[in-house]
Amino acid sequence: MEEDSLHRFIFEEFGVRGEWVKLSSSWQNALHNQHGNTTVQENLGQALAAAVLLSATIKFSGSVIMQAQGDGAFRTLVAQSTHDRKIRGLVRCAGEVQHGPLEAMFGQGRLVLTIRPDNGEPYQGIVPLKGANLAAALQTYFIQSEQLDTRLWLFANDQVAAGLLLQELPAHKDFKSDWERITMLADTLTATELLNLDCETLLHRLFHEEKVRLFDAEAVRFECSCSKQKIEYALRSLGEQELEHILQEKGAVEVGCEFCNKQYRFDRIDVQKLLAEDLSAYQADTRH
């Protein structure tokens, strides 16, 4: 059984591409530091599967960040995947989240999709957080932002998160009958099938009459990108006065990563050092 992997595939006789992902250990590692009921966990798993699928659509080094925010019980959901399939995610709730459509869980909200290249300016698309589930909201995003017919199927439980994406190719937008037939077949997909079958078996079950070319698997893993350097950069932005206030009140500056729960601690000597480095860098810049 394939786990923690992404497969791309293409229908050879007409213009439809697809992706399949299954997360197991990577899903468990991401979930370990997040807290919420079954509904919250399922949505985080679906979001992480979606982020991996979306990361496979970018053609540069960088990351895809999907963020759902609202004023309901489910306040924040973030899922991130890099181009080399490193994932992480977080959830924040302000009460018990009841299962239901997105509006019932998040209240008034929005879905923000950020594509962030390692070198270059980020691109951001925003759509209302409406629909039966995250897949529906993402499909709205693709229609409005990418203008490509795209369908997603996302499921998750406490052990596995999985997703399937189908998308028309830009050069084949006139072949609507082919697209409709493929998506009609895919709509027979059940959660049990997507969560339990390997990619090749699933594609054969859904599309056994079609010519589908399946590409090699790509590994997915959980990895947080937090670092001491990034925390130091954030602390410098607070300024000397604010850092001194924290030191006087607590004796040290302590910062925890919300994604992996790693703790960073800076005592007075550490803070003085990073402020001195910041001053040195500023003086060097002014001399140039």
Backbone hydrogen bonds, N-H to C=O, Kabsch-Sander energy under -0.5 kcal/mol:
donor,donor_aa,acceptor,acceptor_aa,energy
4,D,22,K,-0.5
5,S,22,K,-1.8
6,L,218,E,-2.5
7,H,20,W,-2.9
9,F,18,G,-2.6
10,I,213,R,-1.9
11,F,16,V,-2.5
12,E,10,I,-0.7
12,E,211,K,-2.3
14,F,11,F,-0.8
16,V,11,F,-0.5
16,V,14,F,-2.0
17,R,167,Q,-2.9
18,G,9,F,-2.9
19,E,165,L,-2.1
20,W,7,H,-2.7
21,V,163,G,-2.3
22,K,5,S,-2.0
23,L,161,A,-3.4
28,Q,24,S,-2.5
29,N,25,S,-2.6
30,A,26,S,-1.9
31,L,27,W,-2.3
32,H,28,Q,-1.5
33,N,29,N,-0.5
33,N,30,A,-0.5
34,Q,31,L,-1.9
41,Q,37,N,-2.5
42,E,38,T,-2.6
43,N,39,T,-1.9
44,L,40,V,-2.2
45,G,41,Q,-2.5
46,Q,42,E,-2.4
47,A,43,N,-2.4
48,L,44,L,-2.4
49,A,45,G,-2.3
50,A,46,Q,-2.4
51,A,47,A,-2.5
52,V,48,L,-2.0
53,L,49,A,-2.1
54,L,50,A,-2.7
55,S,51,A,-2.2
56,A,52,V,-1.2
57,T,54,L,-1.7
58,I,55,S,-1.0
63,S,116,R,-2.1
64,V,81,S,-2.8
65,I,114,T,-2.8
66,M,79,A,-3.2
67,Q,65,I,-0.5
67,Q,112,V,-2.8
68,A,77,L,-2.8
69,Q,110,R,-2.2
70,G,75,R,-1.9
71,D,106,F,-0.6
71,D,108,Q,-1.1
72,G,106,F,-2.4
74,F,105,M,-2.6
75,R,73,A,-1.0
75,R,92,R,-1.3
76,T,92,R,-2.2
77,L,68,A,-2.0
78,V,90,L,-2.7
79,A,66,M,-2.5
80,Q,88,R,-2.7
81,S,64,V,-2.1
82,T,86,K,-1.7
83,H,62,G,-2.4
85,R,82,T,-1.9
87,I,85,R,-0.6
87,I,221,R,-2.5
88,R,80,Q,-1.7
90,L,78,V,-2.1
92,R,76,T,-2.3
94,A,73,A,-3.2
98,Q,96,E,-0.6
102,L,131,G,-2.4
104,A,101,P,-0.7
105,M,101,P,-1.5
106,F,102,L,-3.3
107,G,102,L,-0.5
107,G,103,E,-1.5
109,G,107,G,-0.6
110,R,69,Q,-2.1
111,L,127,V,-3.2
112,V,67,Q,-3.3
112,V,110,R,-0.5
113,L,111,L,-0.5
113,L,125,G,-3.1
114,T,65,I,-2.9
114,T,112,V,-0.6
115,I,123,Y,-3.2
116,R,63,S,-2.9
116,R,114,T,-0.6
118,D,61,S,-2.9
123,Y,115,I,-2.7
125,G,113,L,-2.7
127,V,111,L,-2.2
129,L,109,G,-1.8
130,K,128,P,-1.8
137,A,133,N,-1.7
138,L,134,L,-2.5
139,Q,135,A,-2.0
140,T,136,A,-1.7
141,Y,137,A,-1.8
142,F,138,L,-2.2
143,I,139,Q,-1.9
144,Q,140,T,-2.4
145,S,141,Y,-3.4
146,E,141,Y,-0.7
146,E,142,F,-0.9
147,Q,142,F,-1.7
148,L,142,F,-1.1
151,R,166,L,-2.6
153,W,164,L,-2.3
155,F,162,A,-2.3
157,N,160,V,-2.7
161,A,23,L,-2.0
162,A,155,F,-2.9
163,G,21,V,-2.1
164,L,153,W,-2.2
165,L,19,E,-2.7
166,L,151,R,-2.5
167,Q,17,R,-2.5
168,E,149,D,-2.2
169,L,15,G,-2.1
172,H,169,L,-2.4
173,K,170,P,-0.9
175,F,172,H,-1.5
176,K,174,D,-1.5
179,W,175,F,-1.8
180,E,176,K,-2.8
181,R,177,S,-1.9
182,I,178,D,-2.3
183,T,179,W,-2.4
184,M,180,E,-1.8
185,L,181,R,-1.9
186,A,182,I,-2.2
187,D,183,T,-1.7
188,T,185,L,-1.4
189,L,186,A,-2.1
194,L,190,T,-2.2
195,L,191,A,-2.5
196,N,192,T,-1.4
197,L,193,E,-2.6
202,L,198,D,-2.3
203,L,199,C,-2.8
204,H,200,E,-2.1
205,R,201,T,-2.2
206,L,202,L,-2.2
207,F,203,L,-3.2
208,H,204,H,-0.7
210,E,207,F,-1.9
212,V,210,E,-0.9
213,R,10,I,-2.9
214,L,212,V,-0.6
215,F,8,R,-2.8
218,E,6,L,-2.5
220,V,4,D,-2.3
221,R,85,R,-2.3
223,E,87,I,-1.9
231,I,227,S,-1.9
232,E,228,K,-2.6
233,Y,229,Q,-2.1
234,A,230,K,-1.9
235,L,231,I,-2.4
236,R,232,E,-2.3
237,S,233,Y,-1.2
238,L,234,A,-0.6
238,L,235,L,-1.2
239,G,235,L,-0.8
239,G,236,R,-0.7
243,L,239,G,-2.0
244,E,240,E,-2.5
245,H,241,Q,-1.9
246,I,242,E,-1.9
247,L,243,L,-2.4
248,Q,244,E,-2.4
249,E,245,H,-1.9
250,K,246,I,-3.1
251,G,246,I,-0.6
251,G,247,L,-2.0
253,V,266,F,-3.1
254,E,252,A,-0.6
255,V,264,Y,-3.0
257,C,262,K,-2.7
261,N,257,C,-1.8
264,Y,255,V,-3.3
266,F,253,V,-2.8
271,V,267,D,-2.4
272,Q,268,R,-2.6
273,K,269,I,-2.1
274,L,270,D,-2.3
275,L,271,V,-2.3
276,A,272,Q,-2.2
277,E,273,K,-2.3
278,D,274,L,-1.9
279,L,275,L,-2.2
280,S,276,A,-2.3
281,A,277,E,-2.2
282,Y,278,D,-2.0
283,Q,279,L,-2.5
284,A,280,S,-2.1
285,D,281,A,-2.1
286,T,282,Y,-2.3
287,R,283,Q,-1.5
288,H,284,A,-1.0
